[in-house]
């Protein structure tokens, strides 16, 4: 794909919100200001990226600056609960840090829940969620300070 670097496009599109943008929700070049991230952190600036650049869900965190010391996140296998029971999500984070979790569904990774911040500074997390009945669920856990560092759970269904 050839790109003319001398072309500058004026795009009058940006959004402001109180939660992180959903995966695939921003057009390439679109800005999103997360005004008051959960946990009281400083505002964060996101940008939509073209699908082919390999960024998870076509959204990239621009500010604050990228983290160089990435944590290794592991999500333990998730059981298939009934719709009357919670989805039990556990895992480890080495070294410990704040993470964000979201439930995704299907091959297109449709985001089912908003990003939820969790303090995994102890090196572990243990979360209970209710999800509506459905198939092909997975939980994505990502570093709050470096959203491009993530891992997905196994596929599971809620019966």
Contact map, one row per residue, 1 for C-alpha under 8 A:
111000000000000000000000000000000000000000000000000000000000000000000000000000000000000000000000000000000000000000000000000000000000000000000000000000000000000
111100000000000000000000000000000000000000000000000000000000000000000000000000000000000000000000000000000000000000000000000000000000000000000000000000000000000
111110000000000000000000000000000000000000000000000000000000000000000000000000000000000000000000000000000000000000000000000000000000000000000000000000000000000
011111100000000000000000000000000000000000000000000000000000000000000000000000000000000000000000000000000000000000000000000000000000000000000000000000000000000
001111110000000000000000000000000000000000000000000000000000000000000000000000000000000000000000000000000000000000000000000000000000000000000000000000000000000
000111110000000000000000000000000000000000000000000000000000000000000000000000000000000000000000000000000000000000000000000000000000000000000000000000000000000
000111111000000000000000000000000000000000000000000000000000000000000000000000000000000000000000000000000000000000000000000000000000000000000000000000000000000
000011111100000000000000000000000000000000000000000000000000000000000000000000000000000000000000000000000000000000000000000000000000000000000000000000000000000
000000111110000000000000000000000000000000000000000000000000000000000000000000000000000000000000000000000000000000000000000000000000000000000000000000000000000
000000011111000000000000000000000000000000000000000000000000000000000000000000000000000000000000000000000000000000000000000000000000000000000000000000000000000
000000001111100000000000000011000000000000000000000000000000000000000000000000000000000000000000000000000000000000000000000000000000000000000000000000000000000
000000000111110000000000000000000000000000000000000000000000000000000000000000000000000000000000000000000000000000000000000000000000000000000000000000000000000
000000000011111000000000000001100000000000000000000000000000000000000000000000000000000000000000000000000000000000000000000000000000000000000000000000000000000
000000000001111100000000000001111000000000000000000000000000000000000000000000000000000000000000000000000000000000000000000000000000000000000000000000000000000
000000000000111110000000000000111000000000000000000000000000000000000000000000000000000000000000000000000000000000000000000000000000000000000000000000000000000
000000000000011111000000000000011110000000000000000000000000000000000000000000000000000000000000000000000000000000000000000000000000000000000000000000000000000
000000000000001111111000000000011110000000000000000000000000000000000000000000000000000000000000000000000000000000000000000000000000000000000000000000000000000
000000000000000111110000000000000111110000000000000000000000000000000000000000000000000000000000000000000000000000000000000000000000000000000000000000000000000
000000000000000011111000000000000111110000000000000000000000000000000000000000000000000000000000000000000000000001100000000000000000000000000000000000000000000
000000000000000011111100000000000100100000000000000000000000000000000000000000000000000000000000000000000000000001100000000000000000000000000000000000000000000
000000000000000010111110110000010100000000000100000000000010000000000000000000000000000000000000000000000000000000000000000000000000000000000000000000000000000
000000000000000000011111100000000000000000000000000000001000000000000000000000000000000000000000000000000000001001100000000000000000000000000000000000000000000
000000000000000000001111110000000000000000000000000000011110000000000000000000000000000000000000000000000000111000000000000000000000000000000000000000000000000
000000000000000000000111111000000000000000000000000000001110000000000000000000000000000000000000000000000000000000000000000000000000000000000000000000000000000
000000000000000000001111111000000000000000000001000000000110000000000000000000000000000000000000000000000000000000000000000000000000000000000000000000000000000
000000000000000000001011111111110000000000000011100000000110000000000000000000000000000000000000000000000000000000000000000000000000000000000000000000000000000
000000000000000000000001111111000000000000000001110000000000000000000000000000000000000000000000000000000000000000000000000000000000000000000000000000000000000
000000000000000000000000011111000000000000000011110000000100000000000000000000000000000000000000000000000000000000000000000000000000000000000000000000000000000
000000000010000000000000011111100000000000000011100000000000000000000000000000000000000000000000000000000000000000000000000000000000000000000000000000000000000
000000000010110000000000011111110000000000000011000000000000000000000000000000000000000000000000000000000000000000000000000000000000000000000000000000000000000
000000000000111000000000010011111000000000001111000000000000000000000000000000000000000000000000000000000000000000000000000000000000000000000000000000000000000
000000000000011110001000010001111100000000001110000000000000000000000000000000000000000000000000000000000000000000000000000000000000000000000000000000000000000
000000000000011110000000000000111110000000111100000000000000000000000000000000000000000000000000000000000000000000000000000000000000000000000000000000000000000
000000000000000111111000000000011111100000111100000000000000000000000000000000000000000000000000000000000000000000000000000000000000000000000000000000000000000
000000000000000111100000000000001111100001110000000000000000000000000000000000000000000000000000000000000000000000000000000000000000000000000000000000000000000
000000000000000001100000000000000111110111100000000000000000000000000000000000000000000000000000000000000000000000000000000000000000000000000000000000000000000
000000000000000001110000000000000111111111110000000000000000000000000000000000000000000000000000000000000000000000000000000000000000000000000000000000000000000
000000000000000001100000000000000001111110000000000000000000000000000000000000000000000000000000000000000000000000011000000000000000000000000000000000000000000
000000000000000000000000000000000000111110000000000000000000000000000000000000000000000000000000000000000000000000001000000000000000000000000000000000000000000
000000000000000000000000000000000001111111000000000000000000000000000000000000000000000000000000000000000000000000000000000000000000000000000000000000000000000
000000000000000000000000000000000001111111100000000000000000000000000000000000000000000000000000000000000000000000000000000000000000000000000000000000000000000
000000000000000000000000000000000011100111110000000000000000000000000000000000000000000000000000000000000000000000000000000000000000000000000000000000000000000
000000000000000000000000000000001111100011111000000000000000000000000000000000000000000000000000000000000000000000000000000000000000000000000000000000000000000
000000000000000000000000000000001110100001111100000000000000111100000000000000000000000000000000000000000000000000000000000000000000000000000000000000000000000
000000000000000000000000000000111100000000111110000000000000111100000000000000000000000000000000000000000000000000000000000000000000000000000000000000000000000
000000000000000000001000000000111100000000011111000000000011111000000000000000000000000000000000000000000000000000000000000000000000000000000000000000000000000
000000000000000000000000010111110000000000001111100000000011110000000000000000000000000000000000000000000000000000000000000000000000000000000000000000000000000
000000000000000000000000111111100000000000000111110000000111000000000000000000000000000000000000000000000000000000000000000000000000000000000000000000000000000
000000000000000000000000011110000000000000000011111010100111000000000000000000000000000000000000000000000000000000000000000000000000000000000000000000000000000
000000000000000000000000001100000000000000000001111110000100000000000000000000000000000000000000000000000000000000000000000000000000000000000000000000000000000
000000000000000000000000000000000000000000000000111111101100000000000000000000000000000000000000000000000000000000000000000000000000000000000000000000000000000
000000000000000000000000000000000000000000000000011111000000000000000000000000000000000000000000000000000000000000000000000000000000000000000000000000000000000
000000000000000000000000000000000000000000000000111111100100000000000000000000000000000000000000000000000000000000000000000000000000000000000000000000000000000
000000000000000000000000000000000000000000000000001111110100000000000000000000000000000000000000000000000000000000000000000000000000000000000000000000000000000
000000000000000000000000000000000000000000000000101011111111000000000000000000000000000000000000000000000000000000000000000000000000000000000000000100000000000
000000000000000000000010000000000000000000000000000001111111000000000000000000000000000000000000000000000000000000000000000000000000000000000000000100000000000
000000000000000000000111000000000000000000000000001000111110000000000000000000000000000000000000000000000000000000000000000000000000000000000000000000000000000
000000000000000000000011110100000000000000000001111011111111000000000000000000000000000000000000000000000000000000000000000000000000000000000000000000000000000
000000000000000000001011110000000000000000000111100000111111100000000000000000000000000000000000000000000000000000000000000000000000000000000000000000000000000
000000000000000000000000000000000000000000000111100000110111110000000000000000000000000000000000000000000000000000000000000000000000000000000000001100000000000
000000000000000000000000000000000000000000011110000000000011111101000000000000000000000000000000000000000000000000000000000000000000000000000000011000000000000
000000000000000000000000000000000000000000011110000000000001111111000000000000000000000000000000000000000000000000000000000000000000000000000000000000000000000
000000000000000000000000000000000000000000011100000000000000111111000000000000000000000000000000000000000000000000000000000000000000000000000000000000000000000
000000000000000000000000000000000000000000011000000000000000111111000000000000000000000000000000000000000000000000000000000000000000000000000000100000000000000
000000000000000000000000000000000000000000000000000000000000011111100000000000000000000000000000000000000000000000000000000000000000000000000000000000000000000
000000000000000000000000000000000000000000000000000000000000111111110000000000000000000000000000000000000000000000000000000000000000000000000000110000000000000
000000000000000000000000000000000000000000000000000000000000000011111100000000000000000000000000000000000000000000000000000000000000000000000000110000000000000
000000000000000000000000000000000000000000000000000000000000000001111100000000000000000000000000000000000000000000000000000000000000000000000000000000000000000
000000000000000000000000000000000000000000000000000000000000000000111110000000000000000000000000000000000000000000000000000000000000000000000000000000000000000
000000000000000000000000000000000000000000000000000000000000000000111111000000000000000000000000000000000000000000000000000000000000000000000010010010000000000
000000000000000000000000000000000000000000000000000000000000000000001111100000000000000000001111100000000000000000000000000000000000000000000010000010000000000
000000000000000000000000000000000000000000000000000000000000000000000111110000000000000000001110000000000000000000000000000000000000000000000000000000000000000
000000000000000000000000000000000000000000000000000000000000000000000011111000000000000000111100000000000000000000000000000000000000000000001100000001100000000
000000000000000000000000000000000000000000000000000000000000000000000001111100000000000000111000000000000000000000000000000000000000000000000000000000100000000
000000000000000000000000000000000000000000000000000000000000000000000000111110000000000011110000000000000000000000000000000000000000000000001000000000111000000
000000000000000000000000000000000000000000000000000000000000000000000000011111000000000011100000000000000000000000000000000000000000000000000000000000001000000
000000000000000000000000000000000000000000000000000000000000000000000000001111100000000000000000000000000000000000000000000000000000000000000000000000001100000
000000000000000000000000000000000000000000000000000000000000000000000000000111110000001110000000000000000000000000000000000000000000000000000000000000001111000
000000000000000000000000000000000000000000000000000000000000000000000000000011111000001100000000000000000000000000000000000000000000000000000000000000000001000
000000000000000000000000000000000000000000000000000000000000000000000000000001111100001000000000000000000000000000000000000000000000000000000000000000000001111
000000000000000000000000000000000000000000000000000000000000000000000000000000111111111000000000000000000000000000000000000000000000000000000000000000000000111
000000000000000000000000000000000000000000000000000000000000000000000000000000011111110000000000000000000000000000000000000000000000100000000000000000000000011
000000000000000000000000000000000000000000000000000000000000000000000000000000001111110000000000000000000000000000000000000000000111100000000000000000000000011
000000000000000000000000000000000000000000000000000000000000000000000000000000001111110000000000000000000000000000000000000000000000000000000000000000000000000
000000000000000000000000000000000000000000000000000000000000000000000000000000001111111000000000000000000000000000000000000000000100000000000000000000000000000
000000000000000000000000000000000000000000000000000000000000000000000000000000001111111100000000000000000000000000000000000000011110000000000000000000000000000
000000000000000000000000000000000000000000000000000000000000000000000000000001111000111110000000000000000000000000000000000000011110000000000000000000000000000
000000000000000000000000000000000000000000000000000000000000000000000000000001100000011111000000000000000000000000000000000001111000000000000000000000000000000
000000000000000000000000000000000000000000000000000000000000000000000000001101000000001111100000000000000000000000000000000011111000000000000000000000000000000
000000000000000000000000000000000000000000000000000000000000000000000000001100000000000111110000000000000000000000000000000111100000000000000000000000000000000
000000000000000000000000000000000000000000000000000000000000000000000000111100000000000011111000000000000000000000000000000111000000000000000000000000000000000
000000000000000000000000000000000000000000000000000000000000000000000000111000000000000001111101000000000000000000000001001110000000000000000000000000000000000
000000000000000000000000000000000000000000000000000000000000000000000011110000000000000000111111100000000000000000000001101110000000000000000000000000000000000
000000000000000000000000000000000000000000000000000000000000000000000011100000000000000000011111100000000000000000000000001000000000000000000000000000000000000
000000000000000000000000000000000000000000000000000000000000000000000011000000000000000000001111100000000000000000000000101000000000000000000000000000000000000
000000000000000000000000000000000000000000000000000000000000000000000010000000000000000000011111110000000000000000000001111100000000000000000000000000000000000
000000000000000000000000000000000000000000000000000000000000000000000010000000000000000000001111111000000000000000000011111000000000000000000011000000000000000
000000000000000000000000000000000000000000000000000000000000000000000000000000000000000000000001111100000000000000001111100000000000000000000011100000000000000
000000000000000000000000000000000000000000000000000000000000000000000000000000000000000000000000111110000000000000001111000000000000000000001111100000000000000
000000000000000000000000000000000000000000000000000000000000000000000000000000000000000000000000011111000000000000111100000000000000000000001111000000000000000
000000000000000000000000000000000000000000000000000000000000000000000000000000000000000000000000001111100000000000111100000000000000000000111100000000000000000
000000000000000000000000000000000000000000000000000000000000000000000000000000000000000000000000000111110000001111110000000000000000000000111000000000000000000
000000000000000000000000000000000000000000000000000000000000000000000000000000000000000000000000000011111000001111000000000000000000000011110000000000000000000
000000000000000000000000000000000000000000000000000000000000000000000000000000000000000000000000000001111100111110000000000000000000000011110000000000000000000
000000000000000000000000000000000000000000000000000000000000000000000000000000000000000000000000000000111111111100000000000000000000001111000000000000000000000
000000000000000000000000000000000000000000000000000000000000000000000000000000000000000000000000000000011111110000000000000000000000001110000000000000000000000
000000000000000000000000000000000000000000000000000000000000000000000000000000000000000000000000000000001111110000000000000000000000000100000000000000000000000
000000000000000000000000000000000000000000000000000000000000000000000000000000000000000000000000000000001111110000000000000000000000000000000000000000000000000
000000000000000000000010000000000000000000000000000000000000000000000000000000000000000000000000000000011111111000000000000000000000000000000000000000000000000
000000000000000000000010000000000000000000000000000000000000000000000000000000000000000000000000000000011111111100000000000000000000000000000000000000000000000
000000000000000000000110000000000000000000000000000000000000000000000000000000000000000000000000000001111000111111000000000000000000000000000000000000000000000
000000000000000000000000000000000000000000000000000000000000000000000000000000000000000000000000000001111000011111000000000000000000000000000000000000000000000
000000000000000000000000000000000000000000000000000000000000000000000000000000000000000000000000000001110000001111100000000000000000000000000000000000000000000
000000000000000000110100000000000000000000000000000000000000000000000000000000000000000000000000000001100000001111110000000000000000000000000000000000000000000
000000000000000000110100000000000000000000000000000000000000000000000000000000000000000000000000000111000000000011111000000000000000000000000000000000000000000
000000000000000000000000000000000000010000000000000000000000000000000000000000000000000000000000000111000000000001111100000000000000000000000000000000000000000
000000000000000000000000000000000000011000000000000000000000000000000000000000000000000000000000011110000000000000111110000000000000000000000001000000000000000
000000000000000000000000000000000000000000000000000000000000000000000000000000000000000000000000011110000000000000011111000010000000000000000000000000000000000
000000000000000000000000000000000000000000000000000000000000000000000000000000000000000000000000111000000000000000001111110010000000000000000000000000000000000
000000000000000000000000000000000000000000000000000000000000000000000000000000000000000000011001111000000000000000000111111110000000000000000000000000000000000
000000000000000000000000000000000000000000000000000000000000000000000000000000000000000000001011110000000000000000000011111100000000000000000000000000000000000
000000000000000000000000000000000000000000000000000000000000000000000000000000000000000000000001100000000000000000000011111100000000000000000000000000000000000
000000000000000000000000000000000000000000000000000000000000000000000000000000000000000000011111100000000000000000000001111110000000000000000000000000000000000
000000000000000000000000000000000000000000000000000000000000000000000000000000000000000001111001000000000000000000000001111111000000000000000000000000000000000
000000000000000000000000000000000000000000000000000000000000000000000000000000000000000011111000000000000000000000000111001111100000000000000000000000000000000
000000000000000000000000000000000000000000000000000000000000000000000000000000000000000111100000000000000000000000000000000111110000000000000000000000000000000
000000000000000000000000000000000000000000000000000000000000000000000000000000000000000111000000000000000000000000000000000011111000000000000000000000000000000
000000000000000000000000000000000000000000000000000000000000000000000000000000000000011110000000000000000000000000000000000001111100000000000000000000000000000
000000000000000000000000000000000000000000000000000000000000000000000000000000000000011110000000000000000000000000000000000000111110000000000000000000000000000
000000000000000000000000000000000000000000000000000000000000000000000000000000000010111000000000000000000000000000000000000000011111000000000000000000000000000
000000000000000000000000000000000000000000000000000000000000000000000000000000000010011000000000000000000000000000000000000000001111100000000000000000000000010
000000000000000000000000000000000000000000000000000000000000000000000000000000000010000000000000000000000000000000000000000000000111110000000000000000000000010
000000000000000000000000000000000000000000000000000000000000000000000000000000000110000000000000000000000000000000000000000000000011111000000000000000000000111
000000000000000000000000000000000000000000000000000000000000000000000000000000000000000000000000000000000000000000000000000000000001111110000000000000000000111
000000000000000000000000000000000000000000000000000000000000000000000000000000000000000000000000000000001100000000000000000000000000111110000000000000000001111
000000000000000000000000000000000000000000000000000000000000000000000000000000000000000000000000000000001110000000000000000000000000011111000000000000000011100
000000000000000000000000000000000000000000000000000000000000000000000000000000000000000000000000000000111100000000000000000000000000011111100000000000000011110
000000000000000000000000000000000000000000000000000000000000000000000000000000000000000000000000000000111000000000000000000000000000000111110000000000011111000
000000000000000000000000000000000000000000000000000000000000000000000000000000000000000000000000000011110000000000000000000000000000000011111000000000011100000
000000000000000000000000000000000000000000000000000000000000000000000000000000000000000000000000000011110000000000000000000000000000000001111100000001111000000
000000000000000000000000000000000000000000000000000000000000000000000000101000000000000000000000001111000000000000000000000000000000000000111110000001110000000
000000000000000000000000000000000000000000000000000000000000000000000000100000000000000000000000001110000000000000000000000000000000000000011111011111100000000
000000000000000000000000000000000000000000000000000000000000000000000110000000000000000000000000111100000000000000000000000000000000000000001111111111000000000
000000000000000000000000000000000000000000000000000000000000000000000000000000000000000000000000111100000000000000001000000000000000000000000111111000000000000
000000000000000000000000000000000000000000000000000000000000000101100000000000000000000000000000011000000000000000000000000000000000000000000011111000000000000
000000000000000000000000000000000000000000000000000000000000100001100100000000000000000000000000000000000000000000000000000000000000000000000111111110000000000
000000000000000000000000000000000000000000000000000000000001100000000000000000000000000000000000000000000000000000000000000000000000000000000111111111000000000
000000000000000000000000000000000000000000000000000000110001000000000000000000000000000000000000000000000000000000000000000000000000000000000110011111000000000
000000000000000000000000000000000000000000000000000000000000000000000110000000000000000000000000000000000000000000000000000000000000000000000110011111100000000
000000000000000000000000000000000000000000000000000000000000000000000000100000000000000000000000000000000000000000000000000000000000000000011110001111110000000
000000000000000000000000000000000000000000000000000000000000000000000000111000000000000000000000000000000000000000000000000000000000000000011100000011111000000
000000000000000000000000000000000000000000000000000000000000000000000000001000000000000000000000000000000000000000000000000000000000000001111000000001111100000
000000000000000000000000000000000000000000000000000000000000000000000000001111000000000000000000000000000000000000000000000000000000000001110000000000111110000
000000000000000000000000000000000000000000000000000000000000000000000000000011000000000000000000000000000000000000000000000000000000000001100000000000011111000
000000000000000000000000000000000000000000000000000000000000000000000000000001000000000000000000000000000000000000000000000000000000000111000000000000001111100
000000000000000000000000000000000000000000000000000000000000000000000000000001110000000000000000000000000000000000000000000000000000001111000000000000000111110
000000000000000000000000000000000000000000000000000000000000000000000000000000011000000000000000000000000000000000000000000000000000111110000000000000000011111
000000000000000000000000000000000000000000000000000000000000000000000000000000011110000000000000000000000000000000000000000000000011111010000000000000000001111
000000000000000000000000000000000000000000000000000000000000000000000000000000011110000000000000000000000000000000000000000000000000111000000000000000000000111
